[in-house]
Amino acid sequence: MLDFAIFAVTFVIILIGAVLYLYPSSRSASGVPGLNPTEEKDGNLQDIVNKGSLHEFLVGLHDEFGSVASFWFGGRPVVSLGAVDQLRQHINPNWTTDSFETMLKSLLGYQSGSGVGMTESMIRKKVYEGAINKTLENNFPLLLQLVEELVDKWASYPKSQHTPLCAHLLGLAMKAVTQLAMGSRFGDDAEIIQFRKNHEAIWSEIGKGYLDGSLEKSSSRKAHYESGKKAAEQRLKVLTLFLIVQCQLIMWFYGMVFTLAGCVITANLCIWAVHFLSVSEAVQERLYHELVEVLGEEPVTLEKIPQLRYCQQVLNETVRTAKLTPMAARLQEVEGKVDQHVIPKETLVIYALGVVLQDADTWSLPYRFNPDRFADESVMKSFSLLGFSGSQACPELRFAYTVAAVLLSTLVRRLRLHRVEGQVVEARYELVTTPKDDTWITVSKRN
């Protein structure tokens, strides 16, 4: 099962910390070409900080050293894979292991899950996935209502008014996650506001704060983070999110992943999809015609979503073009090999997904937004291998795809989306890629 890809990208930096803590240092990079440490204590950490993000650092690393490259995180060598063929070699023999629990518990400071066997871990994961799927089935009318409320709001704007995508779609994502998973209590604006504060306190430090060590150096930031995490934990415990009585598994900590990663992944998939449609009139019109042909004037349903094939292609291409989750990570549990390179046991292996998603050897015209590329079966196989599609996609990404499909099916049939002239949209590459600043569009009503 390859759903580790999205889980791993959400917590890659925390996994690095866990590896450094749990395993002894090794000074051997096993002959993999790459950078020497610039500092004995921090390795190439300052190089990563200077580049602005781990993704941008990995782009430069693979440009210089090829598809298999190494660098140093502290006193440990790290191997990064930046092409589909090399990822396939590494994934195939390693798919049975699951780094999710290590990453999650490292992030939240919970006890080690080393005593949990593979069978129990798989049961927990299946129960977790089933809980999310059931939540969508039981609460789909509520999701449709939330989307329609937002589209009604946008439809009331004059054509000249700028609509802030980041603010509005993060709000939609948070309402969807909290109300679908935690009930009508989160229909109260005060609860949503408090949830957003706690979420921002935690998420703002995941990635940068852990990556450059600045969180540990600031007592005020650390206290803010711990306060937000504690409040979120208490709320989840009170509401018993994902308390699975049938299996006697108390899995509220899985709910932490859903509320943290689910909100950010859902919001940014929607943000980038609407943005790309606003600058791609031909794609927007083709999507409109598919929606009318499949749905007519009726609301979208869960059963109809799989029939919206071009909509699925639009969302796939959104994930690829935006590099929605630009990296993943896995601990090498046994000695392995990629090409001629031996990867020792307990080496941290990074999947440079952002590099792979715009590799010209895999994608024709990789910087162009072109949903038609996903009509090719071989392209879909590469995309699925990376964990972004089909049964390999994690529950949070599947949830995000559903919300985005409902949003686009409602929005595009009612409104035309227009770019704001002169706007330059730049990406911020953290664990999930987001616009650096709020992104704006204008809308006009269809006939």
Salt bridges, closest charged atoms under 4 A:
ASP3 OD2 - LYS125 NZ 3.69
GLU40 OE2 - ARG27 NH1 3.82
ASP85 OD1 - ARG88 NH1 3.25
ASP98 OD2 - LYS125 NZ 2.68
GLU101 OE2 - LYS105 NZ 3.51
GLU101 OE1 - ARG124 NH1 3.89
GLU120 OE2 - ARG124 NH2 3.07
GLU137 OE1 - LYS134 NZ 3.88
ASP152 OD1 - ARG414 NH1 2.61
GLU191 OE2 - ARG185 NE 3.09
GLU191 OE1 - ARG235 NH2 3.72
GLU200 OE2 - ARG196 NE 3.19
GLU205 OE1 - ARG221 NH2 2.71
ASP212 OD2 - LYS208 NZ 3.23
GLU216 OE2 - LYS222 NZ 2.92
GLU226 OE2 - LYS222 NZ 3.66
GLU226 OE1 - LYS229 NZ 3.74
GLU285 OE2 - ARG416 NE 3.93
GLU285 OE2 - ARG446 NH2 2.99
GLU317 OE1 - ARG320 NE 2.85
GLU317 OE2 - ARG373 NE 3.00
ASP372 OD1 - ARG286 NH1 2.54
GLU377 OE2 - LYS381 NZ 3.95
GLU426 OE1 - LYS436 NZ 3.48
GLU430 OE2 - ARG428 NE 3.44
